[in-house]
Amino acid sequence: MANLKEVKGRIQSVTSTQQITKAMKMVAAAKLRRAQDRITQMRPYSQKLSAIIQNVSAGVDSSEIDNPYAEVREVSKVLIVVVTSDRGLCGGFNSSIFKSTKNLIAEKYADVEAAGNLVLMPIGKKAYDHFVKRGYNIVDDYHLMFGNLDFGHVMDAAEYAMKGFVEGEFDKVDIVYNEFKNVATQITRQESFLPIQNEATEEAEQTEVIDYLYEPSQEFIFSEIVPKSLHIQFYKTLLESNASEQGARMTAMDQATDNAGELLKDLKLTYNRTRQAAITKEILEIVGGAEALAQGG
């Protein structure tokens, strides 16, 4: 049985850890509220912009409008944007991204990787550290983006992917990230960023196509609205991941706090039993000594 000093030291250690996890839970909760507000405000705008592009595209002759972001080519060079967090202590948030990315590579891009034409763009320090250690080709200019998550910085990363696709440096651009559903649930997504795909649903097909009046021209509208839509989509992805991270960390710290509480109960019970055993032993020694003295007298 452990001695009293050892058990007392463990109780103090677990108590200190519990105070830290409580504080981290409160910080994550505050950050989650801000991140959740940002993504809930962004979603309607992003969805409406995508709907407008699909509707406009449906009424435009593709032979008359050159959309370089929709060009479908044979896939021989691929960029995968991998979005994680900068820090850990958020449960399986990052490990699910690592697993999903590796599965995506193995299932769809094994030949591209073997040819040395697979490039990863990590956004988040955890993704950068993980894939650099494993020898992947890395774009290392954007992995610290969550330190200052604003639209201007995100647009730089989106422009890198978009420019690379248009110039033929990449034939396909995919994104792997965690989508925010609620505090306790994050959904790992693998989405195609480029080329732009027609995601028309049956409901959309039944909707009457709006006849738009273009000013100044269709070409100008497409050259302006399509890149903007891609910037918004990229920014929305990072906001989703940021909200998911804070939700995952809040949940993980809440569970850690509860686990520390359960461990403290066990340690205090052990401490009381050890203390009781020590007191009983001392009483027995005193009684035994008194009996020995009485018999000797």
ZAMARGU-4260 file (C-alpha; in steps of 0.2 Angstrom, whole numbers, plus 5000, padded with zeros to 4 digits):
<rodrens>
0) 5000/5000/5000 | 5006/5017/4996 | 5012/5028/5010 | 5003/5044/5015 | 5016/5056/5008
5) 5015/5048/4991 | 4996/5048/4990 | 4995/5066/4996 | 5007/5071/4983 | 4996/5063/4969
10) 4981/5072/4976 | 4989/5089/4975 | 4995/5085/4957 | 4978/5079/4951 | 4970/5094/4959
15) 4982/5106/4950 | 4979/5097/4934 | 4960/5098/4936 | 4961/5117/4939 | 4971/5119/4923
20) 4958/5109/4913 | 4944/5119/4920 | 4952/5135/4915 | 4956/5128/4898 | 4938/5123/4896
25) 4932/5141/4900 | 4944/5148/4888 | 4938/5136/4874 | 4920/5140/4878 | 4923/5159/4876
30) 4933/5156/4859 | 4919/5144/4854 | 4906/5157/4855 | 4915/5169/4844 | 4920/5156/4832
35) 4902/5149/4831 | 4895/5167/4828 | 4907/5169/4813 | 4903/5153/4805 | 4884/5155/4807
40) 4885/5172/4799 | 4896/5166/4785 | 4886/5151/4780 | 4870/5159/4773 | 4881/5171/4762
45) 4892/5157/4756 | 4877/5146/4751 | 4868/5160/4743 | 4883/5165/4733 | 4886/5147/4727
50) 4867/5146/4722 | 4869/5162/4712 | 4884/5155/4703 | 4875/5138/4699 | 4860/5147/4693
55) 4870/5159/4682 | 4880/5145/4675 | 4864/5135/4670 | 4859/5150/4659 | 4876/5153/4651
60) 4883/5145/4635 | 4900/5137/4641 | 4907/5139/4624 | 4905/5158/4625 | 4912/5160/4643
65) 4930/5155/4647 | 4930/5149/4666 | 4948/5143/4669 | 4943/5137/4687 | 4931/5124/4679
70) 4943/5116/4667 | 4943/5097/4670 | 4960/5089/4666 | 4969/5072/4668 | 4974/5072/4686
75) 4993/5070/4687 | 4997/5084/4699 | 4988/5087/4715 | 4987/5099/4729 | 4978/5094/4746
80) 4975/5107/4758 | 4975/5100/4776 | 4967/5110/4790 | 4971/5106/4808 | 4974/5116/4824
85) 4990/5125/4830 | 4989/5116/4847 | 4984/5099/4854 | 4973/5095/4869 | 4957/5094/4858
90) 4954/5075/4858 | 4954/5066/4841 | 4952/5083/4831 | 4969/5082/4823 | 4971/5063/4822
95) 4955/5062/4812 | 4962/5074/4799 | 4978/5064/4797 | 4969/5048/4795 | 4957/5055/4782
100) 4971/5063/4772 | 4981/5047/4771 | 4966/5037/4766 | 4962/5050/4753 | 4980/5049/4746
105) 4980/5030/4747 | 4963/5028/4738 | 4964/5041/4725 | 4981/5048/4723 | 4993/5034/4726
110) 5000/5035/4708 | 5002/5054/4709 | 5011/5052/4726 | 5023/5038/4719 | 5027/5050/4704
115) 5032/5064/4716 | 5018/5075/4710 | 5008/5076/4727 | 5009/5092/4737 | 5001/5096/4754
120) 4997/5113/4760 | 4996/5112/4779 | 4985/5125/4788 | 4988/5123/4806 | 5005/5119/4815
125) 5000/5101/4819 | 4997/5097/4801 | 5014/5105/4796 | 5024/5096/4810 | 5015/5079/4806
130) 5018/5079/4787 | 5035/5087/4787 | 5041/5073/4799 | 5035/5060/4786 | 5043/5067/4771
135) 5029/5074/4761 | 5031/5088/4749 | 5025/5103/4759 | 5019/5121/4755 | 5026/5129/4771
140) 5020/5147/4769 | 5003/5146/4777 | 5003/5134/4791 | 5003/5148/4805 | 4987/5156/4798
145) 4976/5153/4813 | 4987/5165/4823 | 4978/5179/4813 | 4963/5172/4805 | 4956/5186/4794
150) 4950/5186/4776 | 4965/5195/4769 | 4977/5181/4775 | 4966/5167/4770 | 4964/5175/4752
155) 4983/5174/4750 | 4982/5155/4753 | 4967/5153/4742 | 4975/5163/4728 | 4990/5151/4729
160) 4979/5136/4726 | 4969/5145/4712 | 4984/5152/4703 | 4993/5135/4703 | 4977/5127/4696
165) 4975/5140/4682 | 4993/5139/4677 | 4993/5120/4677 | 5004/5117/4692 | 4990/5107/4699
170) 4976/5097/4690 | 4966/5095/4706 | 4964/5104/4723 | 4956/5095/4737 | 4953/5101/4755
175) 4952/5090/4771 | 4945/5098/4786 | 4933/5096/4801 | 4915/5104/4798 | 4907/5111/4814
180) 4890/5103/4818 | 4889/5106/4837 | 4900/5107/4852 | 4902/5088/4854 | 4902/5084/4835
185) 4914/5088/4821 | 4912/5080/4804 | 4928/5076/4794 | 4926/5082/4776 | 4935/5078/4760
190) 4930/5091/4747 | 4935/5096/4730 | 4940/5114/4729 | 4946/5115/4710 | 4940/5112/4697
195) 4923/5119/4701 | 4910/5105/4700 | 4892/5107/4696 | 4883/5101/4712 | 4866/5104/4705
200) 4853/5094/4715 | 4836/5087/4709 | 4828/5101/4718 | 4839/5114/4709 | 4835/5105/4693
205) 4816/5107/4696 | 4819/5126/4700 | 4815/5138/4686 | 4831/5146/4679 | 4831/5165/4682
210) 4835/5175/4666 | 4848/5187/4672 | 4852/5204/4664 | 4871/5206/4664 | 4880/5223/4667
215) 4892/5226/4660 | 4894/5208/4653 | 4894/5190/4657 | 4912/5189/4655 | 4915/5202/4668
220) 4903/5195/4680 | 4911/5178/4679 | 4929/5185/4680 | 4924/5194/4696 | 4911/5183/4705
225) 4919/5166/4702 | 4936/5170/4711 | 4927/5179/4725 | 4916/5163/4727 | 4931/5153/4729
230) 4939/5165/4741 | 4923/5164/4752 | 4923/5145/4751 | 4941/5144/4757 | 4938/5156/4771
235) 4922/5147/4776 | 4932/5130/4777 | 4944/5138/4789 | 4930/5146/4800 | 4922/5128/4801
240) 4938/5121/4807 | 4941/5134/4819 | 4924/5132/4827 | 4926/5113/4827 | 4943/5115/4836
245) 4936/5125/4850 | 4921/5113/4852 | 4933/5098/4852 | 4944/5106/4865 | 4930/5112/4876
250) 4923/5094/4876 | 4940/5086/4879 | 4944/5098/4894 | 4927/5094/4901 | 4930/5076/4900
255) 4947/5078/4907 | 4940/5088/4922 | 4927/5075/4925 | 4941/5061/4925 | 4951/5071/4937
260) 4937/5072/4949 | 4934/5053/4948 | 4953/5050/4951 | 4953/5062/4966 | 4938/5052/4974
265) 4949/5036/4972 | 4965/5044/4978 | 4956/5052/4994 | 4948/5035/4998 | 4965/5027/4996
270) 4972/5041/5007 | 4959/5039/5021 | 4962/5020/5021 | 4981/5022/5022 | 4979/5034/5036
275) 4967/5023/5045 | 4978/5008/5043 | 4993/5018/5050 | 4983/5024/5065 | 4977/5006/5068
280) 4995/5000/5067 | 5001/5013/5079 | 4987/5009/5092 | 4991/4990/5091 | 5010/4995/5094
285) 5005/5005/5109 | 4993/4991/5116 | 5007/4978/5113 | 5020/4988/5121 | 5008/4992/5136
290) 5005/4973/5138 | 5023/4969/5137 | 5027/4981/5151 | 5013/4974/5162 | 5019/4957/5160
295) 5037/4962/5164 | 5031/4971/5179
</rodrens>
